[in-house]
């Protein structure tokens, strides 16, 4: 089973096969296929600006790029968190677009970098994956699962709690 990924078919975005996005809002996380094209529910209708100072009342959201497959299994091989700030009232937001693209690429290369997320946010990402695709979670290396909030008895490998 896959996480209902965008780009798993042939076409102009087939190079994104195996890539999913999880939107983190506070301590909540949900699979957000639209985020691959900047069309997650919180991004829709937002006017993007090139300077974070132009979003003084922005709320921080995270997109966690999840790469699945490769190697011996169909589990998660990469996960990288990218921040963005959105003021929903003013419908203006800031994200470093090149940074998001580079983070997507890093996830596809098997990098796990969730350094900006709190322990609760990492756990929420793991729970979103488990709820949506338990087989993917089970096929994921335990060291990666630990960084995604782990399971009972798993310590977050190298991540501060």
C-alpha positions as CSV (number, residue, x, y, z in Angstrom):
1,X,0.0,0.0,0.0
2,X,1.2,3.5,-0.7
3,X,0.4,6.8,1.0
4,X,-1.8,7.9,-1.9
5,X,1.1,9.7,-3.5
6,X,0.9,12.3,-6.2
7,X,3.2,11.5,-9.1
8,X,3.0,7.7,-9.1
9,X,1.6,7.6,-12.6
10,X,3.4,8.4,-15.8
11,X,3.2,12.0,-17.0
12,X,5.0,15.3,-16.5
13,X,5.4,14.7,-12.8
14,X,6.3,11.0,-12.8
15,X,9.8,11.8,-11.5
16,X,7.9,12.5,-8.2
17,X,6.8,8.9,-7.9
18,X,7.1,7.7,-4.3
19,X,6.9,11.2,-2.8
20,X,4.2,12.3,-0.4
21,X,3.6,15.3,1.7
22,X,2.4,15.6,5.3
23,X,1.1,19.0,6.5
24,X,1.9,19.8,10.2
25,X,-0.2,22.5,11.9
26,X,0.8,22.8,15.5
27,X,0.8,19.3,17.0
28,X,-1.5,17.9,14.3
29,X,-0.4,16.3,11.1
30,X,-2.3,15.0,8.0
31,X,-1.3,13.5,4.6
32,X,-1.7,16.4,2.2
33,X,-1.2,15.3,-1.5
34,X,-1.9,18.8,-2.7
35,X,1.2,20.2,-0.9
36,X,3.4,18.7,-3.7
37,X,2.0,21.4,-5.9
38,X,1.6,24.1,-3.2
39,X,-2.2,23.3,-3.0
40,X,-2.6,22.0,0.5
41,X,-5.7,23.3,2.3
42,X,-3.7,26.0,4.1
43,X,-1.9,27.1,0.9
44,X,-4.9,27.6,-1.3
45,X,-5.5,31.2,-2.2
46,X,-2.4,32.4,-0.4
47,X,-0.3,35.2,-2.1
48,X,3.4,34.2,-1.6
49,X,5.9,36.9,-0.8
50,X,9.8,36.8,-0.9
51,X,10.4,38.2,2.5
52,X,9.3,36.7,5.8
53,X,9.0,40.2,7.3
54,X,6.0,40.7,5.0
55,X,4.1,38.0,7.0
56,X,4.5,39.5,10.6
57,X,1.4,37.6,11.9
58,X,2.1,34.3,10.1
59,X,1.5,31.0,11.7
60,X,4.2,28.4,11.2
61,X,3.3,25.3,9.3
62,X,5.6,22.5,8.2
63,X,5.5,20.3,5.1
64,X,7.2,17.0,5.7
65,X,8.3,15.5,2.4
66,X,8.1,11.7,2.7
67,X,9.9,9.4,0.2
68,X,8.7,5.8,0.1
69,X,10.2,2.7,-1.5
70,X,13.6,1.8,-2.7
71,X,15.9,-0.8,-1.2
72,X,14.3,-4.0,0.0
73,X,11.0,-2.6,1.1
74,X,8.1,-0.2,0.5
75,X,8.7,1.6,3.7
76,X,9.7,5.2,4.2
77,X,13.3,5.9,3.2
78,X,13.5,9.7,3.6
79,X,11.6,12.4,5.5
80,X,12.6,16.1,5.5
81,X,10.6,19.0,7.1
82,X,10.3,22.4,5.4
83,X,8.8,25.4,7.2
84,X,6.4,28.0,5.9
85,X,4.5,30.9,7.5
86,X,1.0,31.8,6.5
87,X,-1.3,34.6,7.7
88,X,-4.7,33.1,6.8
89,X,-6.5,36.3,7.6
90,X,-4.4,38.4,5.2
91,X,-4.0,35.4,2.9
92,X,-0.3,36.0,2.5
93,X,2.5,33.6,3.2
94,X,6.3,33.0,3.0
95,X,8.3,29.9,2.2
96,X,11.7,29.5,0.7
97,X,10.6,27.8,-2.5
98,X,14.1,26.6,-3.5
99,X,14.6,25.3,0.0
100,X,11.3,23.2,-0.3
101,X,12.5,21.8,-3.7
102,X,15.9,20.9,-2.2
103,X,14.2,19.3,0.8
104,X,12.0,17.2,-1.5
105,X,15.2,16.1,-3.3
106,X,16.9,15.3,0.0
107,X,14.0,13.1,1.1
108,X,14.1,11.3,-2.3
109,X,17.8,10.6,-1.6
110,X,16.9,9.0,1.7
111,X,17.7,11.8,4.1
112,X,15.8,12.0,7.4
113,X,15.9,15.6,8.7
114,X,13.1,16.6,11.1
115,X,15.3,18.9,13.2
116,X,12.8,21.8,13.2
117,X,9.9,19.7,14.5
118,X,9.1,19.2,18.1
119,X,8.8,15.7,19.6
120,X,4.9,16.0,19.5
121,X,5.0,17.1,15.8
122,X,7.3,14.1,14.9
123,X,4.9,11.8,16.7
124,X,1.9,13.3,14.9
125,X,3.7,12.7,11.5
126,X,4.3,9.1,12.5
127,X,0.6,8.7,13.6
128,X,-0.6,10.2,10.3
129,X,1.5,7.6,8.4
130,X,0.3,4.7,10.6
131,X,-3.3,5.7,10.2
132,X,-3.1,6.2,6.4
133,X,-0.8,3.3,5.5
134,X,0.0,0.9,8.4
135,X,1.8,-1.5,5.9
136,X,4.1,1.3,4.9
137,X,4.9,2.1,8.6
138,X,5.6,-1.6,9.3
139,X,8.0,-1.8,6.3
140,X,9.9,1.3,7.5
141,X,13.3,0.8,9.1
142,X,13.0,1.1,12.9
143,X,15.6,3.9,13.0
144,X,13.4,5.9,10.7
145,X,10.3,5.1,12.6
146,X,12.0,6.2,15.8
147,X,12.7,9.6,14.3
148,X,9.0,9.8,13.2
149,X,7.8,9.6,16.7
150,X,8.5,5.9,17.2
151,X,6.4,3.3,18.8
152,X,6.0,2.1,22.3
153,X,9.5,1.1,23.4
154,X,11.3,2.9,20.6
155,X,13.5,5.8,21.6
156,X,13.8,8.7,19.1
157,X,17.2,7.9,17.6
158,X,19.4,11.0,17.8
159,X,16.5,13.3,18.2
160,X,15.9,15.5,21.3
161,X,12.6,14.8,23.0
